[in-house]
Amino acid sequence: MQHKTKNKLLIIFTDFYLFVVC
């Protein structure tokens, strides 16, 4: 469950990063 949360956090961070880049 902790690993899944970390994965979700990473996805959100990546999405935010892509949004900032674009």
Buried (B, 14 or more C-beta within 10 A) or exposed (E): EEEEEEEEEEEEEEEEEEEEEE
